[in-house]
Every structure is written in structure tokens, then in C-alpha cells.
Amino acid sequence: MALSQEGLNLIKHWEGCRLTAYPDPASGGDPWTIGYGHTGPEVKPGLTISQEQAERWLLEDVAEAEAAIDALIQPPGGLTVRQREALVSFCFNLGAHAVTGSTLRRRLNGGAPVAQVLREELPRWVRGPDGPIEGLVNRRRAELAHALAAHAPVGGDGGRIQLQVPYFCQRDSATAQGSRMCFSSTCAMAAAFLKPGCLAGGGQQDDRYLARLQRHGDTTNASAQIQTLRGLGIQAELRTDGRIEQLIAQLQLGIPIPVGWLHHGPVSAPVGGGHWSLVIGWDPARKAVLMHDPTGEADLVGGGYVTTAIGSGKGLRDSAKNWGRRWMVEGQGTGWWLELAV
């Protein structure tokens, strides 16, 4: 499986390209390096190469790193394309020997959740003789971001992000749960985006998700939602420390965010048993979150809903100021959300 251009660019960016051989920074001599981090007996002091030669050696060296990862990392559930590319970059940087005896390899091959292992293990590989090296810290962050980005955001004009997430309306459910399944419809939208085809079958996708969920509990139960998502191959964690900056960070990784907030009462004093919807983007020019609300279009100022017509909750632009007060009711950093990863 060859790397995508994006995966190859990840390596090229962090390796950089130098067309004249340079010594190892630690030894001041061997091993001499040239091109995109290429070493070998053919690289000697004074050697100069063309850009074309640098590209050829890069592809050869990447192929070696790919072969090493494919041989060494064999998690029972497999790797996504982006997870594999991040690990190839990691191996290209540190060598197959570092992967061979690593806790990262042992945990992945032992069946631990891939996203969790990468989150916990990649940031450990940043130390030099005198402590963490800034370049390695930044490279590990970039590799992790690449691995966890299920889909690249679209748009990007002026920092705007809009993920192409399918929209499900709870009000057209064929079940008797339609009036109370906002949490399930929200999580079903996220699942259908992160794991295309995972809800295939007859009927509506959020109804199929609900049927899975009812094996674990009620549609309003966060634990049941988390178990259902994990059963679909999506890691999920309930957090109550949400702020707008965290939502933007998740969106930059290509991950939508289920959020729980209060939809009744005026914005100055929101009340209610709680409502769930899905953040799918960010518009910095308007300071607005882009939202799929499974119920409809909310009245963020007065409370309740402007309309609950089927489809009216798709792709809303909700003011971060007004919606944020309904989400972070107890102050900054108190929003309820599900952190997802694949």
C-alpha cells in the first residue's frame, strides 16, 4: 500500500531536503546525511545530488519504512490509511529498531485501541541527550494529528472549517423514540461520517444506530452511547471541560463533536434536561459554530425552537456567544462533549 501524497508530504515536510551532504549533529561526522534524511555508505563528505536523486532516494527509503511497519505492526483490527502513514513517518524518523522493541508495538499488536495507543505513545519519542527536542515534539504532534484526522476538513478560507457530515433528523424516526433520541441521532451522524458504511442496512441510519444502542441502555445514557460507538470502532470519552478552542482543535483533525447543552429558557438563564447536537464546523469570520441539530433550528436567545421541520437543523450557524452560554452554563471550560477518535 503506497503512501498518499499527503502522507508523503508529511515526511518531506519534517525531514526537509538538503542537496549537499551534512554530518550527524551529535557526532559531527558519521553518519553523513543528504536529501530527505538519506544515509548510507554512498553518502560521503562533499557529495552533492540533484533534486531528482533526492526524490528517488526518498521513495526507496519510504518503501523500507513501509515494509518495516507492515511487518512489525499488525493490530488485530488493522490500521487506517492515515494511522499507517503516521507510523511510517515515525519509523522513517527513528528507524525500525526503535519500533521493534517499543511499548507502542506491543500494545498495538496486543489489541489495544489504536487511537488511544498513538495518543499515549507517540509523544514519548521526543527526547535527545539533554531532554525533549522541540523539532521532535512538533513532529510527533503532526504525526498524531495526521493519524487521528479521519477526513480532511473542507473550506479552509480564512480558517473556516466545514466537515461534510451526513444529516439525520430525529423527528422522522420510524421508532417510538423520535421525540427523545437527539443523543442517538447526533452520535449516528458522527459514526456515519467517521466510519462510512458502519450503519448500512434497511431503514434510517439513526434508527439502526438506536437499535444497536438499546443493547447497552437508554438513548439518554452517555455510557450506552460510548459503548455503541466503541462497538462501531470509534473511541469515545465523555468530557465536561469543553470550550470553543477544543471544538476547533477537534475539527482541525477532521472530527465532528457531539455536544450537550440546555435548549430551554432565555440565554441569560438556560434550563432544560439537556439536548445533544453535532458540531461540524467553525466560521471565524462570524464567530459561529456550524451545527447539525437533529431536532431543528433552535432559538438561542429566547429558548425553544424556531422550527422543527424535518431538515431544518442541517448546517446551522450558531453564534458562539449565545450557543456557548447554553453549552458552558457554569462558565468557560464546562461544556459537555464526546471526544471521538478512530
C-alpha positions as CSV (number, residue, x, y, z in Angstrom):
1,M,0.0,0.0,0.0
2,A,1.8,3.1,-1.2
3,L,1.6,6.3,0.8
4,S,-0.8,9.0,-0.3
5,Q,0.6,12.3,-1.4
6,E,-0.5,13.8,1.9
7,G,1.4,11.0,3.8
8,L,4.5,11.5,1.7
9,N,4.3,15.3,2.2
10,L,4.2,14.7,6.0
11,I,7.6,13.0,5.8
12,K,9.0,15.5,3.3
13,H,8.0,18.5,5.5
14,W,9.6,17.2,8.7
15,E,12.7,15.8,7.0
16,G,13.5,18.8,4.9
17,C,15.7,18.5,1.8
18,R,19.4,19.3,1.6
19,L,21.3,18.6,-1.6
20,T,24.7,18.7,-0.1
21,A,25.8,16.0,2.4
22,Y,25.9,17.2,6.1
23,P,27.3,15.5,9.2
24,D,25.4,14.0,12.0
25,P,24.7,16.8,14.6
26,A,25.6,14.6,17.5
27,S,28.9,13.1,16.2
28,G,30.0,15.9,13.8
29,G,30.7,13.1,11.3
30,D,29.2,9.7,10.5
31,P,26.5,9.0,9.5
32,W,26.5,11.7,6.8
33,T,23.1,12.6,5.5
34,I,21.7,14.1,2.3
35,G,18.4,14.7,0.6
36,Y,15.3,13.8,2.7
37,G,17.2,12.3,5.6
38,H,19.0,9.7,3.4
39,T,22.0,7.9,4.9
40,G,24.2,5.1,3.7
41,P,27.8,4.2,2.5
42,E,27.3,6.2,-0.7
43,V,26.8,9.4,1.3
44,K,30.2,11.0,1.9
45,P,31.5,14.5,2.8
46,G,31.3,16.8,-0.2
47,L,28.6,14.8,-2.0
48,T,26.1,16.9,-3.9
49,I,23.0,15.5,-5.6
50,S,20.1,16.7,-7.8
51,Q,16.5,17.2,-6.6
52,E,15.5,14.2,-8.7
53,Q,18.0,12.0,-6.9
54,A,16.8,13.2,-3.6
55,E,13.2,12.3,-4.6
56,R,14.3,8.8,-5.8
57,W,16.1,8.0,-2.6
58,L,13.2,9.3,-0.6
59,L,10.8,6.8,-2.3
60,E,13.3,4.0,-1.7
61,D,13.7,4.9,2.0
62,V,9.9,5.3,2.4
63,A,9.4,1.9,0.9
64,E,11.8,0.4,3.5
65,A,9.9,2.2,6.4
66,E,6.6,0.9,5.0
67,A,7.8,-2.7,4.8
68,A,9.1,-2.4,8.4
69,I,5.8,-1.1,9.7
70,D,3.8,-3.7,7.8
71,A,6.0,-6.5,9.2
72,L,6.2,-5.1,12.8
73,I,2.8,-3.6,13.4
74,Q,-0.2,-5.9,13.0
75,P,-3.0,-4.9,15.3
76,P,-6.0,-7.3,15.2
77,G,-8.3,-4.6,13.9
78,G,-5.9,-3.3,11.4
79,L,-4.8,0.3,10.8
80,T,-6.5,3.1,8.9
81,V,-4.6,4.5,6.0
82,R,-3.7,7.7,8.0
83,Q,-2.6,5.7,11.1
84,R,-0.3,3.6,8.9
85,E,1.1,6.7,7.3
86,A,1.8,8.3,10.6
87,L,3.6,5.2,11.8
88,V,5.7,5.1,8.6
89,S,6.8,8.7,9.3
90,F,7.6,7.7,12.8
91,C,9.7,4.7,11.6
92,F,11.3,6.8,8.8
93,N,12.5,9.2,11.5
94,L,13.6,6.8,14.3
95,G,14.3,3.6,12.4
96,A,12.8,0.1,12.5
97,H,15.0,-0.8,15.5
98,A,13.1,1.8,17.6
99,V,9.7,0.3,16.6
100,T,10.8,-3.3,17.1
101,G,11.2,-3.2,20.9
102,S,8.7,-0.4,21.6
103,T,5.8,-0.5,24.0
104,L,3.8,1.1,21.1
105,R,4.3,-2.1,19.0
106,R,3.5,-4.4,21.9
107,R,0.3,-2.6,22.8
108,L,-0.9,-2.3,19.2
109,N,-0.3,-5.9,18.4
110,G,-1.9,-6.9,21.7
111,G,-5.2,-5.4,20.6
112,A,-5.3,-2.1,22.5
113,P,-7.3,0.7,20.8
114,V,-5.1,2.1,18.1
115,A,-6.1,5.8,18.6
116,Q,-5.5,5.5,22.3
117,V,-2.1,3.9,21.9
118,L,-0.9,6.6,19.4
119,R,-2.2,9.4,21.7
120,E,-0.2,7.9,24.6
121,E,2.9,6.5,23.0
122,L,3.9,8.8,20.1
123,P,4.5,11.9,22.4
124,R,7.0,9.8,24.4
125,W,9.5,9.7,21.5
126,V,10.8,13.2,21.7
127,R,13.9,13.1,23.9
128,G,17.5,13.8,23.0
129,P,20.6,13.6,25.2
130,D,19.7,16.8,27.0
131,G,15.9,16.4,27.2
132,P,12.9,16.9,24.8
133,I,13.8,18.3,21.3
134,E,11.4,20.8,20.0
135,G,11.5,19.5,16.5
136,L,10.6,16.0,17.6
137,V,7.8,17.3,19.8
138,N,6.3,19.1,16.9
139,R,6.8,16.2,14.5
140,R,5.1,13.7,16.9
141,R,2.2,16.2,17.2
142,A,1.9,16.4,13.4
143,E,2.0,12.6,13.1
144,L,-0.6,12.2,15.7
145,A,-2.8,14.8,14.1
146,H,-2.4,13.0,10.8
147,A,-3.3,9.6,12.3
148,L,-6.4,10.9,14.0
149,A,-7.8,13.0,11.2
150,A,-10.5,10.8,9.8
151,H,-11.3,13.2,6.9
152,A,-9.7,16.4,5.8
153,P,-11.8,19.5,6.5
154,V,-13.1,21.3,3.5
155,G,-13.3,25.0,3.0
156,G,-10.4,26.5,5.0
157,D,-10.9,30.0,3.7
158,G,-9.7,32.3,6.5
159,G,-9.7,29.4,9.0
160,R,-13.2,28.3,8.2
161,I,-13.9,24.6,8.6
162,Q,-16.9,22.6,7.5
163,L,-16.9,18.8,7.6
164,Q,-19.1,17.0,5.1
165,V,-21.2,15.1,7.7
166,P,-24.5,13.5,6.7
167,Y,-27.5,14.9,8.5
168,F,-30.1,12.8,10.4
169,C,-33.4,14.2,11.8
170,Q,-34.7,12.5,14.9
171,R,-38.3,13.6,14.1
172,D,-38.7,11.3,11.1
173,S,-37.7,8.2,13.1
174,A,-39.7,5.1,12.4
175,T,-39.4,4.2,16.1
176,A,-41.4,5.4,19.1
177,Q,-38.2,7.2,20.3
178,G,-38.2,10.0,17.8
179,S,-39.0,12.8,20.3
180,R,-36.2,11.8,22.7
181,M,-33.4,10.4,20.6
182,C,-31.4,13.6,19.9
183,F,-28.3,12.0,21.6
184,S,-28.6,8.9,19.4
185,S,-29.2,10.8,16.1
186,T,-26.3,13.0,16.9
187,C,-23.9,10.1,17.6
188,A,-25.2,8.3,14.5
189,M,-24.3,11.3,12.3
190,A,-20.7,11.3,13.7
191,A,-20.4,7.5,13.3
192,A,-21.7,7.6,9.7
193,F,-19.0,10.2,8.9
194,L,-16.1,8.6,10.7
195,K,-16.9,5.0,9.7
196,P,-18.7,5.2,6.3
197,G,-21.0,2.2,5.8
198,C,-21.0,1.2,9.5
199,L,-24.8,1.7,9.7
200,A,-25.6,0.1,6.4
201,G,-28.9,-1.8,6.1
202,G,-32.6,-1.3,5.9
203,G,-34.4,1.8,7.3
204,Q,-32.9,5.0,8.5
205,Q,-29.3,5.1,9.8
206,D,-30.0,6.7,13.1
207,D,-32.8,4.2,13.7
208,R,-30.2,1.4,13.0
209,Y,-27.8,3.1,15.4
210,L,-30.6,3.3,18.1
211,A,-31.2,-0.5,17.7
212,R,-27.5,-1.1,18.5
213,L,-27.6,1.3,21.4
214,Q,-30.6,-0.3,23.0
215,R,-28.4,-3.4,23.7
216,H,-26.5,-1.2,26.1
217,G,-29.1,1.1,27.6
218,D,-31.4,4.0,27.0
219,T,-30.9,6.7,24.4
220,T,-30.2,9.3,27.0
221,N,-27.4,7.4,28.7
222,A,-23.9,8.6,27.9
223,S,-22.4,5.2,28.8
224,A,-24.6,3.4,26.4
225,Q,-23.7,5.9,23.7
226,I,-20.0,5.3,24.3
227,Q,-20.3,1.5,24.3
228,T,-22.2,1.7,21.0
229,L,-19.6,4.0,19.4
230,R,-16.8,1.7,20.5
231,G,-18.7,-1.2,19.0
232,L,-18.5,0.6,15.7
233,G,-14.8,1.1,16.0
234,I,-14.9,4.7,17.3
235,Q,-13.2,5.6,20.6
236,A,-15.3,7.9,22.7
237,E,-14.9,9.7,26.0
238,L,-17.4,11.9,27.9
239,R,-15.8,15.2,28.9
240,T,-17.2,18.1,30.9
241,D,-14.4,20.6,30.3
242,G,-15.4,21.9,26.9
243,R,-14.5,25.3,25.4
244,I,-14.7,26.6,21.9
245,E,-10.9,26.2,21.4
246,Q,-11.2,22.4,21.9
247,L,-14.0,22.2,19.4
248,I,-11.9,23.9,16.8
249,A,-8.9,21.7,17.6
250,Q,-11.1,18.6,17.0
251,L,-12.5,20.0,13.8
252,Q,-8.9,20.6,12.6
253,L,-8.3,16.9,13.0
254,G,-11.4,16.2,10.8
255,I,-13.5,15.0,13.7
256,P,-17.1,16.2,14.4
257,I,-18.1,16.7,18.1
258,P,-21.3,15.6,19.9
259,V,-22.2,18.4,22.4
260,G,-24.7,18.5,25.2
261,W,-26.4,21.8,26.1
262,L,-29.5,23.4,27.5
263,H,-32.1,24.5,24.9
264,H,-34.9,25.9,27.1
265,G,-35.2,29.2,28.9
266,P,-33.6,32.5,27.9
267,V,-29.9,32.7,27.1
268,S,-29.4,34.6,30.3
269,A,-30.7,31.6,32.3
270,P,-30.8,28.5,30.2
271,V,-32.6,25.4,31.6
272,G,-33.7,22.0,30.5
273,G,-32.9,18.4,30.8
274,G,-30.2,18.7,28.1
275,H,-30.1,18.4,24.4
276,W,-27.4,16.9,22.0
277,S,-26.3,18.1,18.6
278,L,-23.2,17.8,16.4
279,V,-20.6,20.5,15.8
280,I,-19.4,20.0,12.2
281,G,-17.5,23.3,11.6
282,W,-16.3,26.7,12.6
283,D,-16.8,30.1,10.9
284,P,-14.2,32.5,12.4
285,A,-15.5,35.5,10.4
286,R,-18.9,35.2,12.1
287,K,-17.6,33.5,15.3
288,A,-20.1,30.8,14.8
289,V,-20.1,27.0,15.2
290,L,-21.6,25.1,12.3
291,M,-24.1,22.7,13.7
292,H,-26.2,19.7,12.7
293,D,-29.2,19.8,15.2
294,P,-31.3,16.6,14.9
295,T,-34.4,18.5,16.2
296,G,-34.4,21.7,14.1
297,E,-33.4,25.3,14.3
298,A,-33.0,26.5,17.9
299,D,-33.9,29.9,19.3
300,L,-30.7,30.6,21.0
301,V,-31.8,33.9,22.6
302,G,-35.3,33.1,23.8
303,G,-35.1,29.3,24.1
304,G,-37.0,26.5,22.4
305,Y,-37.1,26.2,18.6
306,V,-37.8,28.5,15.7
307,T,-38.8,25.4,13.7
308,T,-38.7,21.7,14.0
309,A,-39.5,21.0,10.3
310,I,-37.6,17.9,9.0
311,G,-34.2,19.0,7.7
312,S,-34.4,22.5,9.4
313,G,-31.5,21.6,11.7
314,K,-29.0,20.9,8.9
315,G,-25.8,23.1,8.7
316,L,-26.9,25.8,11.1
317,R,-24.6,28.7,12.0
318,D,-25.0,29.1,15.8
319,S,-23.5,32.2,17.4
320,A,-20.6,31.1,19.6
321,K,-21.6,33.7,22.1
322,N,-25.2,32.7,22.5
323,W,-24.8,29.0,22.0
324,G,-21.7,29.0,24.1
325,R,-23.7,30.3,27.1
326,R,-26.1,27.4,26.7
327,W,-23.2,24.9,26.4
328,M,-20.8,26.3,29.1
329,V,-23.5,27.1,31.6
330,E,-21.2,27.1,34.6
331,G,-18.5,29.2,32.9
332,Q,-15.6,28.8,30.5
333,G,-14.4,25.2,30.2
334,T,-17.5,23.5,31.5
335,G,-19.2,22.3,28.3
336,W,-20.3,18.7,27.9
337,W,-18.9,16.9,24.8
338,L,-17.8,13.5,23.5
339,E,-14.2,13.3,22.4
340,L,-14.1,10.9,19.4
341,A,-11.2,9.2,17.7
342,V,-10.8,6.4,15.1
